[in-house]
Amino acid sequence: MEFDRTGATRIIPGPYVGRFHAAGFDLRIEPKVPIQTLLSMLVEVSGLVEWRPDVGVAEGERLEDFIARAYLHEVGEVLRQGLHRLYVRHDDQVIAVRGRLDVRRTANLHSRARPQVHCEFDEFTNDTPENRVLLAALRALVMNEAVSQNWRARARILRPEFLGVTEVIPELGGIDRLGSDPRTRHYRLALRLAALILRATGFHERHGALRSPGFLVNMNALFETLLTKRLSASLKPLGMEVRSQVRDTLDVEGRVNIRPDLLVCGPNGRRVVVDAKYKVAQEPAQADLYQLVTYCRVLGASNAVLVGAGEQPYPMVTVRDGTKVYLESMSLTTPTALARSIQHLASLLEQLLT
């Protein structure tokens, strides 16, 4: 979406699905895949391996509302079992003595006519990293105009349950490390869904009390991450490594960067470049083929695979120098069909690397 100088809005096709609600218009971007397939992809990529069966998809329910409903359900489960608390060490000025009195600094305060004492003490608090993340996602839902009003209202009701928790903009990279402690195991699903919400709303990039107009999922990133996880699981036991977003340079001087989606390496030193495109086309774009051939030449690979969405079979492309580009289509009709397609891709890569 772009805005020109006259204020007109230009909508350009892109990799996102979801809803954008702002400036008097409501834009819905429907996915090419059935909702069940999309959810299965999100579940796997987001680490929601313990997804409970009691949160099903209602007929006609939108992606953003389903995720909001599922998250609020999990927050309710966390609250039912109790918010995690821990002791936090404070070194501060207080009115009355708490914990260990720091005599030297207290004397310094009194010499300046300050009626306080300086103490070191432990406080049992619910202001933990886990609770800060859950509160941030609740805040993101409340402020998000793409989510249905009833789920925003429900999120607003739950926010006071986190009284005493600091409102922060969390770093997404740190959320994956939370929930591994046995004391916070019941947080795990809620934290994964919170990360999904913060990423989809862009809330992790915002500061202050701004409203978020969209709830968008990047299908390119989702598709690529799913392929990486599935292929790694299939090929790692065979001694093969799947490397994502490998940075390199095209030129000797190091001025022109390249970054293939996946680079699959075999134990014998062979390599295959994989480019994942979440798009359905009658035939592969020439620009995609040029890009793959360039990657092969720079990275020393004689084979590449261009992966797309759909069920259209394509013939292999053999370049004049002998480089082969295999064209694989991923069926997204059902989770089972997608699993079969990825397994077929894994088998092809195994053949090319042995």
C-alpha positions in Angstrom: 0.0 0.0 0.0 1.4 3.4 -1.0 0.2 7.0 -0.5 1.0 9.6 -3.1 1.3 13.4 -2.6 -2.4 14.0 -3.3 -3.4 11.7 -0.5 -4.6 8.9 -2.8 -4.0 5.3 -1.8 -2.5 2.8 -4.2 -2.9 -0.8 -3.4 -0.2 -3.1 -4.7 -0.3 -6.9 -4.5 2.1 -8.4 -1.9 2.7 -11.4 0.3 0.4 -10.4 3.2 -3.0 -11.8 4.1 -5.4 -10.5 6.8 -7.2 -7.3 7.3 -6.4 -3.6 7.1 -8.9 -1.1 8.5 -8.2 2.6 8.4 -9.1 6.0 6.9 -12.7 4.9 6.3 -12.1 1.8 4.3 -11.9 -1.9 5.2 -9.5 -4.0 3.2 -9.5 -7.8 3.5 -6.8 -9.8 1.9 -7.9 -13.4 1.6 -5.2 -16.2 1.6 -4.9 -18.5 -1.4 -5.0 -21.5 1.0 -7.9 -22.9 3.0 -8.0 -21.6 6.5 -7.2 -25.0 8.0 -4.0 -25.3 5.9 -3.0 -21.7 6.9 -3.6 -22.4 10.6 -1.6 -25.6 10.4 1.3 -23.6 8.9 1.0 -21.0 11.6 0.8 -23.6 14.4 4.0 -25.3 13.2 6.0 -22.2 12.5 4.9 -20.5 15.7 5.8 -23.4 17.9 2.2 -24.1 18.9 2.8 -27.9 19.2 0.6 -28.1 22.3 -2.4 -26.5 20.6 -5.6 -27.4 22.5 -8.4 -29.0 20.5 -11.1 -27.0 22.3 -10.4 -23.8 20.3 -11.8 -24.7 16.9 -12.4 -22.5 13.9 -16.0 -21.2 13.7 -17.7 -21.2 10.3 -16.8 -18.0 8.4 -14.4 -16.8 11.1 -11.6 -14.6 10.0 -7.9 -15.3 10.6 -7.4 -12.3 12.9 -10.5 -13.1 15.0 -9.6 -16.7 15.4 -6.1 -15.8 16.6 -7.5 -13.2 18.9 -10.0 -15.6 20.3 -7.4 -18.4 20.8 -5.0 -16.0 22.5 -7.7 -14.7 24.9 -8.6 -18.3 25.7 -5.0 -19.1 26.6 -4.6 -15.9 28.7 -7.7 -17.0 30.6 -6.0 -20.4 31.2 -2.9 -18.6 32.5 -5.0 -16.4 34.8 -6.8 -19.5 36.1 -3.6 -21.2 37.1 -2.2 -17.9 38.4 0.2 -15.2 37.2 3.9 -16.1 37.6 5.6 -14.0 40.3 9.2 -13.8 41.4 11.5 -12.0 43.8 13.2 -9.0 42.3 16.2 -7.4 44.1 15.8 -3.6 44.6 18.5 -1.1 45.6 16.5 2.1 46.3 15.5 4.9 48.6 12.4 4.2 50.7 10.6 5.9 53.6 10.9 3.0 56.0 13.6 0.4 56.4 13.2 -2.7 54.2 15.6 -5.6 54.0 19.3 -4.5 54.4 20.0 -0.9 55.4 22.9 0.8 53.6 24.2 2.9 56.4 26.7 4.9 54.3 24.2 6.0 51.6 21.5 6.6 54.2 23.9 8.9 56.1 24.6 10.8 52.9 20.8 11.2 52.4 20.4 12.6 55.9 23.3 15.0 55.4 21.3 16.5 52.5 18.1 16.7 54.6 16.4 13.9 52.7 14.0 12.0 55.0 14.6 8.6 53.4 16.7 5.5 54.0 18.7 3.5 51.4 18.0 -0.2 51.4 18.5 -3.4 49.5 15.4 -5.6 49.5 13.6 -8.3 47.6 10.1 -7.7 46.4 7.7 -10.5 45.3 6.2 -9.1 42.1 4.2 -10.1 39.0 6.2 -7.7 36.9 8.0 -10.5 35.0 9.1 -10.8 31.3 6.3 -13.3 30.6 3.6 -11.1 32.0 4.9 -8.1 30.2 4.6 -10.0 26.9 1.1 -11.1 27.6 0.0 -7.6 28.5 1.7 -6.1 25.4 -0.4 -8.5 23.2 -3.6 -7.6 25.0 -2.8 -3.9 24.5 -2.1 -4.7 20.8 -5.5 -6.3 20.4 -7.3 -3.5 22.2 -5.8 -0.9 19.9 -6.1 -2.9 16.7 -9.0 -1.8 14.5 -8.8 -4.9 12.3 -9.9 -7.2 15.1 -13.7 -7.6 15.8 -15.0 -5.3 18.5 -16.1 -8.2 20.9 -12.6 -9.6 21.1 -11.1 -6.1 21.6 -13.6 -5.6 24.4 -12.6 -8.9 26.0 -8.9 -8.0 25.8 -9.8 -4.7 27.5 -11.5 -6.5 30.3 -8.5 -8.8 30.9 -5.9 -6.0 31.1 -6.6 -5.0 34.7 -5.7 -8.6 35.7 -2.1 -7.5 35.0 -2.1 -4.6 37.5 1.5 -3.9 38.5 3.0 -5.2 35.2 5.0 -2.7 33.3 3.7 -1.9 29.8 6.6 -2.3 27.3 7.2 -2.9 23.6 8.8 -6.4 23.8 11.6 -7.7 21.6 10.2 -10.6 19.5 13.5 -12.4 19.5 13.4 -12.8 23.2 9.9 -14.3 23.5 11.0 -17.7 22.2 13.3 -18.1 25.2 10.4 -17.6 27.7 8.1 -20.3 29.0 10.9 -23.0 29.3 11.0 -22.7 33.1 8.8 -25.4 34.8 7.2 -22.6 36.8 6.0 -20.9 33.6 5.2 -24.0 31.5 1.5 -23.0 31.5 2.5 -19.8 29.7 4.0 -21.5 26.6 1.0 -21.4 24.3 -0.1 -17.9 25.3 3.5 -16.6 24.7 3.6 -18.2 21.2 0.3 -16.6 20.3 1.3 -13.3 21.8 4.4 -13.3 19.6 2.2 -14.0 16.6 -0.1 -11.2 17.4 2.7 -8.7 18.1 4.3 -9.6 14.7 1.0 -9.5 12.8 0.0 -6.1 14.2 3.4 -4.6 14.0 3.0 -3.6 17.7 6.6 -4.5 18.5 7.7 -1.7 16.2 5.4 1.0 17.7 6.0 3.3 20.6 3.4 5.3 22.5 -0.4 4.9 22.4 -0.8 4.5 18.7 -3.6 2.6 17.1 -2.7 -0.3 14.9 -4.9 -0.5 11.7 -3.9 -3.9 10.4 -3.5 -7.5 11.3 -1.3 -9.0 8.6 0.6 -12.3 8.1 3.5 -12.4 5.7 2.9 -15.5 3.7 6.3 -15.4 2.0 8.1 -15.6 5.4 5.6 -18.2 6.7 6.0 -20.4 3.6 9.8 -20.2 3.7 10.0 -20.9 7.5 7.8 -23.9 7.2 9.9 -25.3 4.3 13.0 -24.8 6.4 11.6 -26.5 9.5 10.2 -29.5 7.5 13.2 -30.0 5.3 15.6 -29.7 8.2 13.7 -32.4 10.1 13.8 -34.7 7.1 17.4 -34.1 5.9 19.4 -33.5 9.1 19.3 -37.3 10.1 20.9 -37.9 6.7 23.8 -35.6 7.4 22.5 -32.7 5.3 22.2 -29.2 6.5 19.5 -26.7 5.6 20.7 -23.1 5.9 18.2 -20.2 5.7 19.0 -16.7 4.3 22.7 -17.3 3.8 24.4 -13.9 3.2 27.1 -13.7 0.5 28.4 -11.4 -2.2 28.1 -11.6 -6.0 31.3 -9.7 -6.7 34.9 -10.0 -5.6 34.8 -6.5 -4.1 31.9 -7.5 -1.9 29.6 -4.6 -2.9 26.7 -6.6 -4.3 24.9 -8.8 -1.7 23.1 -12.0 -2.4 20.9 -14.0 0.0 19.2 -17.2 -1.3 16.2 -18.4 0.7 17.7 -21.8 1.4 21.0 -23.4 0.8 21.0 -27.2 1.3 24.4 -28.8 1.9 25.3 -32.5 1.7 28.0 -34.3 3.6 30.0 -34.7 0.4 30.2 -31.0 -0.2 27.5 -30.7 -2.8 25.0 -27.8 -2.6 21.5 -27.1 -3.9 20.0 -23.6 -3.9 16.3 -23.4 -3.0 14.1 -20.4 -3.7 10.7 -20.4 -2.1 7.9 -18.3 -3.8 4.5 -18.2 -2.3 2.7 -17.5 -5.5 0.7 -19.4 -8.1 1.8 -18.8 -11.7 1.2 -20.5 -15.1 4.9 -20.7 -15.6 8.0 -19.6 -13.6 9.1 -16.0 -13.9 12.2 -15.5 -16.0 13.6 -13.2 -13.3 13.3 -16.0 -10.7 15.2 -18.4 -13.0 18.0 -15.8 -13.7 18.3 -15.2 -10.0 18.7 -18.9 -9.2 21.3 -19.5 -11.9 23.3 -16.6 -10.5 23.1 -18.0 -7.0 24.3 -21.4 -8.4 27.3 -19.9 -10.1 28.4 -17.8 -7.1 27.8 -20.5 -4.5 29.3 -23.4 -6.5 26.0 -25.3 -6.9 25.1 -27.2 -10.1 21.4 -27.7 -9.1 18.7 -25.4 -7.9 15.0 -25.8 -7.0 12.4 -23.2 -7.5 9.5 -23.9 -5.1 6.0 -22.4 -5.7 2.5 -22.7 -4.5 -0.2 -24.7 -6.4 -0.4 -28.0 -8.1 0.8 -27.1 -11.6 3.7 -29.5 -12.7 6.6 -27.8 -14.5 9.4 -29.3 -16.6 13.0 -29.0 -15.5 15.1 -26.2 -17.0 18.6 -27.1 -18.1 20.9 -24.1 -18.6 23.5 -24.2 -21.3 26.4 -24.5 -18.8 24.7 -27.7 -17.4 23.1 -26.1 -14.4 19.7 -27.7 -13.7 16.7 -25.8 -12.2 14.0 -28.1 -10.8 10.5 -26.6 -10.5 8.5 -28.0 -7.6 4.8 -27.1 -6.8 3.5 -27.3 -3.2 -0.1 -28.3 -2.9 -1.8 -26.2 -0.3 -5.3 -27.7 -0.5 -5.0 -29.5 2.8 -2.4 -29.9 5.5 -1.9 -33.5 4.4 -1.4 -32.5 0.7 1.2 -29.9 1.8 3.0 -32.5 3.9 3.2 -34.8 0.9 4.5 -32.1 -1.4 7.3 -31.1 1.1 8.2 -34.8 1.5 8.5 -35.1 -2.3 10.8 -32.0 -2.2 12.9 -33.6 0.5 13.3 -36.8 -1.5 14.4 -34.7 -4.6 17.0 -32.9 -2.5 18.3 -36.2 -1.1 18.8 -37.5 -4.6 20.6 -34.3 -5.7 23.0 -34.4 -2.8 24.0 -38.1 -2.8 
